[in-house]
Amino acid sequence: MRSLIVPLFMLGAASFVAPASAQTEPSEVVTHTVHAVSSHLTPQYSEDFTHFDYVNPDAPKGGTLRMAALGTYDSFNRFARRGDPVAEGLKPYQRFIYDTLMIDNDDEYGVLYPLIAESVTYPEDYTWVEYNINPKAQFNDGEPVTAEDVAFSFNKFVDQGLPQIAVLYKHVKDAKVVDEHTVRFEFDSPQKNYITDLAGLTILPQHYWQDKDLSAPLSTPPVGSGPYVVSDFDMGSSVTYSRVKDYWAKDLPSRKGLFNFDTIIFEYFLDRSVTLEAFKAGEYDFRAEAVMANWKEAYDIPAVNRGDIVKAEIPNKAPKPLTALIFNTQRAPFTNRKVRQALNYMLDFESLNKTLFYGEYTRAESYFQDTKYKAEGKPEGKELEILNQYKDQLPPEVFGEVWRPNQTDGSGRIRGAMREALALLKEAGWTLKDRRLVNQKTGEPMEFELLIYDNSTERYANSFKKNLDRIGITMNIRKVDTSQYMSRVHEKDFQMVSLYFTEMPYPSTDMELTWHSKNVNSSWNTAGVNDPVIDSMVENIAANQGDDELLTAYGRAFDRVALWNFYGIPRWYSADYRVAYWNKFSRPASSPKLEIGLDTWWYDEQKAKTLKP
């Protein structure tokens, strides 16, 4: 549900809570009406819940929060197929301007609660679903949200949105307006996960968008139904959001205690290193620190020492996305699996952790890190049964111990790793000649480019580059600005990129969008994966969402196969969020499990008065 560049409406598969009511239609079809839809979990909150546990429902409203954004923007249309969209939200995929049919929360994965839709009705065979619209729902220009808007939004996204959206909703046969507050979606096959896929649909106002192209950038702020509106902007440089004080959903349980700042301002910076100095100078208020050297050394300043700036480590209990140096497997020399495997030996994490990261990081080793779907040891039981179906298509190593990144002693001496890498490269048709690794057939040297955009990546990339030099490989580090970086990633114009694979807290239907060969040219399929075994596995994952035992087995099998295919060189992760902020905010006593929770904080006037100018 939280995935690289996937909007909030890209959600996983569904299982459902006990129905709030059941009824029989004249045709004797038994239907159920529920307040929440869920993926794999029994929803934490009952129908009569008043607010999420991690918020302060009585949090005061007011004040200003100033944030930093990298790069620039040229569009207010988050859903356009081109352009750089404006910064929006205080966590990944959060939207200020638009509301969705239903909304997730930060304690549970794959559970959605009422927002525009106050309830959901579906038959026992899951062949259709009706979303029952809250009569109070309205857009910020005062127009009501109706079933017509919902049906229009669905069709607009399918016809003009990102191509992958049409893939996500390919099983929807029709969107029908039943009455002013009821919309029905009919499916071509009985799958309950389609119901949750639709529950995250962003709702657009038909009266605003009917004559506009959703695929094109937007130069002025649109009409939405969300908690904030754009009140001021300097295109490309800054944007100011103002809280909608009569926001229609402000008293809903799923919105209580959230969005407490009257004003939120994003200032844009072209260089990440500049943002640190701007923060210390008081030019913005909150910073999530991603560079360990900064965390350890850069905050020894008077403002921190006197308490005007607070440094906090907040436990990160969420499953971790696999950060990696990702290969474009559609580009030479990374079309060869053994080449990709060989280069994995040349990243010396233990040395980097000792010399650059203060020993604070843990090596990433799974696409399902910190979940039960992570592959371990040798395959057995149902996982082995699944793998045996593809035995003739898989490398034999898959049936042994799961692949794990090689470990060194951290001294920087990696002769053993070099020998392993060179042996694999020889099998792939490469050989050392005059201290250069060359192709045995063509004589061409191995040379490629790593695409990056910040100084922190450059530090460890230079260490990796030196290790590659030792086995005759030339890696050119290409540093570009944030906008160019994202443009090149979107266009698949790279050989290797420092990024992360789509976050996968569980094996979901979203995996078809990010791993299936039909999306090989999509920026969501970052590595350009085109493998019939992977295709079959993600199709079976989508088809078995209701079977936890089988889904677990497929998740582990997928993890094992993907690891042995070496789509990237795993990097590392931290067990904590590291944040720094000017001490003029208060926050609830408990943090959510899956996010920092900045959207639950509030401006504290008493604290703000004590800050030194």
N, C-alpha and C positions, 0 to 999 in steps of 0.2 A: 504494500500500500504506500510506503514511502520509497520511491524509486527515482534513479538518475533521470531528470527532465521529464518525468511522467506527471501530468496534471493530477489533481486530486480525484478526478473521475476515473483514473486508471486503478481499479481496485480488484482484489482477488476474489476467490470463490467463496460460496456461502454455505453455511449450515444455519439452522434457525432455532430461535428460542421457542419454548412452549407457547402456543398461540394465546393471544389475549382473548380471542373469541373464535368460535367456529360456527359456520352456518351452512345450510344446504340450499343451493340454487334449485330452481324448478326442474332442471335436468338431473337433479340428485348429485351434482358435483359438490363435494365437500370442500369448503374454502376456510382459510384461516386468516385472521387479521392480527398483526403483531406490531409492537412498538419499536423493535430493533431487529436487525439482521446481522448475522455473525459468521465469521470464518473460523471454524475449528474450536471456538470457545463458547461457553455459556456466558452470555453477557453479564457483566458485573453489576449493571444497574437495572433495577426492576422498572416496571411501567410508571410507578409513582415517584421515581427519583427526583430530587430537587436541584442537584448540581453535581458535578464531578468532584471526587474526593480531594483532588489536588489543588482546588481553587479556594479562594476566600470569597464566598458569595456576597459579602458585605464590603468588598474592597472599594475604597473611595475612587471616584473618577476625577481626572484632571491632569494638569502638567504636560510636559513635553518630553519625548524620548527622541534623541538624535542618534542615528545609526550611520555606519559607513557602508558603501557599496563599491565594488570594483568595476572598472571599465567605464562603460557609458550605456546609454539607451536611446532608441529612436522610435519606440512604439509603446502605446498603451494597450496593445492587443496581445495578451499572453498566449493566445492560441494561433497566431499567425504562422505561416510556413516560412517566413523570412523576417529579418530584422532582429534587433536586440530589445527584448521586452523590459519594461521598467521594473525596478525592485519592488516587491510587494510581499508582505507577510513577515512574521517574526520567527518562522521555522520553515523548513523545506515544504514546499507545495501548499503553504497556507496562502489564502487569498483574502485581501481586504475588500475588494470591490464586489465580488460575486458570492452568492450563497449556492450551496448544492442541495439536491433533494434531501439527503441525509448527511450526517457528519460523523467523523471518527473522533476518538479521544486519545490522550497520550498515556493511558495506562494499559490499553489493550490493542493488539493487532487485529485488524479485520473485523471490527465491531462498529456498526453505524447506528446512530440514534437520530431521533426526529429533528429536522430543521424545516425546510420548506414542506416536505412531506411529513405529516403528523402520524401516519401509520401506513402499513403495507398490507395488502390483501393478495393471497395467492391460492391456487388449488393444490390439492395433494399431489397431483402429477406434475406440477411445476411447468405447465405449458404456457402460462401467462402470469402477469403480475399487474396489480393496480396500485399506484401510489396516490394516496389520499392527501390532497393539498390543504395545508393550514389556511383557513379563510382569512387570517390576519396577515398572511404573507404579502409584502408589497415591495415594489422597487423604490429607489430613493427619489424618484420624481413623483411619487404618490400613486402611480398606477398599480393595480393589484396584480399579483402573480396568479396566473390561471393555468388550467390544464393545456390550453392552447400554447402558452409559453413553453411548457415542458415538451410537448410534441414538436414544436418549432425548434427548440434547442437540440433535441436529439437529431432531427433531420439536418440541421445546420452543421452540426459537428461531423456527421457521416458524410455529407456532401462536400463541405468546404474545409473541414478541420484537417489535422495531420492524418496522413494515410493510415497510420496504425490504429486510429480510432475506429475506422470502418472495419478493420480486422477484429477489434475487440467486440464490436457489436454486430458481427456478421450473422449471428444466429437470431437476431431480432427481425421478425417478418414485417411487423407493422407497429406503429404508434397511433393509438386511437384515443380521441377525446370522448370520454363517456359523458361527462357533464363539466360544469365550470371548474370543479375542484377534484376531478378524478381523471386520470389518464391510464390507459391500459397498453401494455406492451405484450405482443404475442411472439412466441418462440417457435423455431422450426424443429426443435427437439426438446425433450423434458430434462433440463438441467437446472438445479436450484442455484448454481453459482451465477447464472445470468441475472438473477434478481439483485444480488449484491453489486455486480458490475454496473448495473443501471442506477443503484442507489446513490452513487457518488457523482452523478451527472451534474455538471455546472449548468445553472438555469440562466438563460439570456432573455432579455426583454424583446419580444417580437417587434414591438412598435419602434424600437431603436435599431435593431439589427436587420430587419427584413430587407432593407435596400442597401446593405453594406456587405462587403466580402470578408468573411471570417478568416480567409487565408492571407489577407493583406495586412500590413502594419496600420496602426491607427495613430494619428498625430494629435488627437485630443482625447481627454479622458472620457470613457464610455459611461452610460447609465448602468448601474448595478443594483443589487439588493443587499449588499454586505454592510459590515459595521463601520466602514470608513469610505470617504470620498476624497478624490484628489482636489485640494483647495488651492494649490499653487504649484508651479513647476518651472524649471529652467531646463528645456529639453537637452538631455545628455549629461546634465551637471547635478541636478537636484530635483527632488519631488517631495511635496508636503501632503500628508494625509490628515484629514480632520475627522474626528469621531462623529458619527451620525447620532445625535443625542436622542432622537425619537426612533432609533433603529427598531424595526418591527419585532425582531427576535431577541431583544435585550433581556427579556424576562424568561425566556425558554430555559429549561434545565441544562440544555447543551451549550448555552451561551452565558449563563450566570458566572460572574467572577472573572470573565475574560475581557480583553480589549478595554483596559482601564485608562489608557493615556488619551487625553483630549487631542493631542497632536503627535504625529510621528513623522520625522524628517529623515530622508536618506540623502546624504551627500556622497557624490561619486569621486573616487580617486583612481588614477591610472596605474599606480604602483602600490603593491601590498606593503612594501617597507615604509612608504610615506604614511600609511594609515596608522602605524604604531606611534609615530611622533605626533601625529594629529590628535590621537587619543590622549596622549600624555599632556598635550597642550590644552586639553579641555574642549576640543572642537567637536567631539561627539562623546556619547555617554557609555556605551556598552561594547565590549570586545570579547569575542571567543578566540582565545589564543591557540593557534595551531602549531606554532614553532616552539619546540622545547627550549632551545637556547634563549629565546626571548623570555619565556616564562621564568627561567632560572636567573637570568642576568639583566634583563632590560627594564625591570620594574623597581630597581633600587633607586628610587627618587623621593624627594620630600613629600609629594602628594600621597604616596603609598605609606610612607613611614608615619605620617600624622593621621592616617585613616581617611583621607579624602577620597582615595581610590581603594576599593576593596578587591583583593584577589581571593577567588573561591574555587575550590575543586568540588564539583558536583558529580556524584556517582552516575556513570553511564551504564544503565542496566539493559539497554537495547541490544539485540543481536547486531553484530558489527558487519557492515558491508565489506567486501574484499577489496581493499585498496591495492593497486598493482601498477607496475609498468606493463601496460597492455599492448600486446602485439596486434597489428593489423594483419590477420592471417590471409588476407587477400593480396598482400603486397610482398614481393621478395625482400629479404631472404626468408621471411617468416611463414611462407606457405609450407615449410617442412617442419614436421613435429619435432624431429631430433635436434634441429637448430634451436628451436624454442626451448627444448629441454636443456640443451647445453648452456644457453645463456643464463638459465636459472642458477647454475653453479657459480656464476661470477658476481653475484650480488652478496657481499659479505655483511649480512645483517648484524651479526654479533659484534663486529668491529665498529660498525656505524652506531650501534646502540651504546657502545662504550665511549666512543670519541665525540659523537654529535648529540646523542639523545639522553645522556645522563642515566642510562640504564632504565629509563622509564617506560619503554615500549615493549609490547609483546608481538611476536611474529604472527602474521595472519597465515592461516593454513587451511581454510575451508570457505566454500561459498555459503555455507550455513553456520558460520561461526557462532558459538554459544547457543546452539539449539540442538534438539534431539535428532535433527536431520543430517548432522555432520557425520561423514563417513569415518569409521574407525577400524583399525586392524585389517583383518581379511574379511571378504564378504561371506555371509552365511545366511541361512534361512531364505526368506522371501527376496531379500536383496540379491542373493546369489542366483535364485531362480530367474529373476528379471535379467541379470547380466548374461546368464546362459542363453537367453533368447537371441543375443547379439554376438555370441562367442566368435563367429567367423569374421566379424567386423571390428573387433576390438583388439588392441595390443595385448599380448599375454600378461603384461605387468598388472593389468587391471584386476586380475584374479588373485594377485598376491596381496602384500601389505599396501594399504593406502599410501599414496605419495605424500611426502612431507618435504618441505624445503630443507636443503642440506644445512648442517650446522658446522661452524668453525670454532676455534678457541678464542677468537676475538683479537688475536695478535696482529692480524693483517697478513699472516703467512698462509697462503691458500694454494700451495703446490698440489695438494691432493685434489682440490676442486678443479684446478687447471687441467690436470691429467684426465679427470672424468669428462670435462667439457670437450677437450680435444679429441678424445676417443669417440664421443658422440658426433662431433663435427666431421670426423673422418668417415664415419658410417653414412653421413649425409652428403658426402662428396666434396669435402673441403680438406685442404692440407696446408701446413706451414711451409712457406718458401721465402727465404730471406727475411724472416721475422714478420711476414705478412701472411694472413690466412687467405688463401685463394681457392677459387673453384677449380677442381681437378680437370674439368672438361673445357672451360672457357678461359681459365687463367685470371678471371676478374677477381679483385680483392673484395672481401666482405666489408661493406661500409653501409651505415644506415643513420637515420636521424631520429633523435628523441625530441619530441615537442613538449615544451614547458612554458610556464608564464610567470614564475615567481622565483625569488632568490633562495628560498628554503629548499625547494626541489633541486636547484642548481648545486647546492652544497653536497648532497648525497649522490647526485648524478655524476659529479666530477670524480668521486671515489669509484663508482661503477665504471666510468670511462677508463680510468687508469687500470683497473683490473682487466678490462677487455683489451686494452693495449698490450698487455702481457701475453695474450694469446693471438696477437696479430689482427685484432678486429678494430676498425675505426668507427667510433660512435660520435657523431656530430651533435652537439647540444644546441637546439634552436629555440631561443627564448623570444617570445612574442608578447604583445599586450593581451589583456584578457579577452577583448572582443575578437581579435584575430584568432586567438586560441580556440574559442568556442566555435567560431565560424569554420575553422579547419577540422575540428572534431565533428561538427555537424555534417560536413561534406566528405568525411572519411579521407581527408587529405593529410595523412600521417603514416609513418611506419611503426613508430612506438610512441605511446603517450602516457603520461603520468595521470592516472584517473582512478576511478573505482567502478567495479562492476555493480550493476543494479542491486540494491539492498534486497535480500531475500530472507525475511524472518521465517518463512515457511514456503513449501513448494506450491505456488499459486498459478492461476491461469495467466497472470501477467508474464510468465516465463515464455509463452509463445511469442510475445511482442519483442522480447529482448534476446532470445536465443534461437528461434526457429529460422531456418534458411529462407523462408519466404520474406523475411525482413533483413536479409543479409546486407542490403545496402542502406539500411536505416541507421541513423546515429544511435538509436537505442541498442542495436546489436553492435556494440563498440568494437569487438574483436573480429567482426565479420565472420562469425561462426556459420559454417555450412557443412553440416554433418548429419547423415541420415539417422544415426543412432541418437544423437541429441534431439533431432526432430521427433522421433518416435517417443522418446522419453517425455518430452514436454507435452506432447499430445496425450499420453497416458496420464500424466499428472493432471491435466485439465479434465480428463474423463473420470478420474477417481477421487474427486474432491470429498466425497462423502464417506470414504473408507480410510480411516485414520491409519490402520495397520499397513495397508497397501501404499498409502501416500507416504508414510515414513520410509518404507522400503524403496520407493521410487526416488524420494529425495536423497537418500544415501547413495543409491546407485548413480544418480545424476552427478552428485558431488564427486564421487570416485572417478567417473568417466571424464568429467570436465577437468579435474586436477591432472589426470594422466594425459590430457590433450595439451596442457601447457599454453593456455590462452593468454597468460600473463606471468609476470614475476611478482609473487605476493610481497607486499610491503609490511606494514605493521599497524597496530592500533593501541589506543590507551583505554584504561578502565574508567577514566574520569573525563568529564568536560572541564576545561580550564577557562575560567572567565574572569575578566576584570571589568569593573564598572565604577563610575563616580557615585559616591555614597549619598544618593538622594532618592533612593528607591527602597521599597519594602517588598517582601514576597511571602507567600504562604509558608506555613511551618513545614510542610512536606512538598517534595518535588515530584513531578510525574515520573513514571518509570522509563518512558521512551524518549523524552525530550528534556531540554534545559528548563522549559516552562516560562520563558520570558513574557509570553502573552498573558500570564497570570500575575505579573508584577504590577505595582502601582507607584505613582509619584508620591513621595513623602515630603511634605512642605517643611516639617520641622528639621529633618535631616538636611534638606537643601539649604536652609538658613545658616547652618553651621559650617558650610564649605567656605574655604578661604578663596578669595578672588585670584 
